């Protein structure tokens, strides 16, 4: 590829300074006719990128991979992973290329990665491309997650490639530019552990500590401190998911980022009706990654990280296993404490009472029993403190007798908590969204873009999701679950 003189900022490329066994260097294979469909100028400014002088055509060249920006050192990273419980010793970036890292305005190092950019040495006979649908889907949902306050990778650009890709028929291709704190995964450590390459594990561990957890370097056992820090960050992340009804759908170890960000939005979805066993992914046939199993799977994945780090936790193998096991066992209480505090906040409660877990559990059981909408239930509970009749909430749960009794218990609990009712209601509305990326709305927006070339619904939905807590008149359709004929029961991976 001819490198064009296009600069978008200063690249640092720290990952490219690691030994060659960590990645394969290559320029992105060009696409036919790149067209810029979406560009996140707000994020570009946050990253300190210099893009205002570029035309849309030039932006399309850069963010399709047709022009490698000055200073970038493109590469495809190596990693392994447990996929649905089965270990694959070599996966890697099969359809993604890391351009490099830039330092944002807050001084943080951030990755710029092209997804769907073409084949790499890790493509395993795949074409390395992406259909446009998954590109637009990840753009919408990752940005919605950010606005909901969930740690996540971000979307910088979406480009129509001009090529067709074969996915159950030919579909228009696309390339997405993803921004992440890094793309290092549990599977990155597993890759070298499977090869018994302890020197590489040590080098990767030092890199992750330096980039994400510098305080761990000062610990008696930096490896143990790293494991504990990752456990805490993942516990916070999964608690966030559970509190907004998010189902990732493919929690393989190669999809768990050491940074603690949500990564890879293939078959993900948001629940409408609350159900702990909710599964959307077409490839999760046995419900391994169902909504209610996500905390347990996170702990399982972290145990795989611990296994890779064992040689460095302590020189005594038995003691190393004991320390790692204790750290992994700590995941559940850390997660539950974060989740319980978050659920209290969703109910407008500040003080802690011993029976709070039962109060929250009974509410969730009632929502499950009635098939009530998870998002609307909490939003309407925020109105209970302003509306004595609580009709909005009770109508949602069909005046279920047990939930009517529960509402009395909740009101009594809120009274004991103290504080002004109006302030409690306002606080609840600030953390319980009214707008989420409901599956039927996402699918409708993608269908319009792909089948009709109409980006209007995509842009409108994106704009609505940019303000998830602020209810606006005239947008009632974006607050409601799908009608039975519109419900989306399955989501599909982009590959």
Secondary structure, 3 states (H helix, E strand, C coil): CCCCCCCCCCECCCHHHCCHHHEEECCCCCCCCCEEEEECHHHHHHCCCCCCCCCHHHHHHHCCCCCCCCCCCCEEECCCEEECCEEECCCCCCCEEEEEEEECCCCCEEEEEEECECCCCCCCCCCCEEEHHHHHHHHHHHHHHHHCCCCECEEEEEEEEEEEEECCCEEEEEEEEEEECCCCEHHHHHHHHCCCCHHHHHHHHHHHHHHHCHHHHHCCCHHHHHHHHHHHHHHHHHHHHHHHCEECCCCCHHHCECCCCECCCCCCEECCECCCCCCCECCCCCCCCCHHHHHHHHHHHHHHHHHHHHHHHCCCHHHHHHHHHHHHHHHHHHHHHHHHHHHHHHCCCCCCCCCHHHHHHHHHHHHHHHCCEHHHHHHHHCCCCCCCCCHHHHHHCCCCHHHHHHHHHHHHHHHHHCCCHHHHHHHHHHHCCCCCCCHHHHHHHHHHHHHCCCCHHHHHHHHHHCCCCCCCCCCHHHCCCCCHHHCCCCECCCC
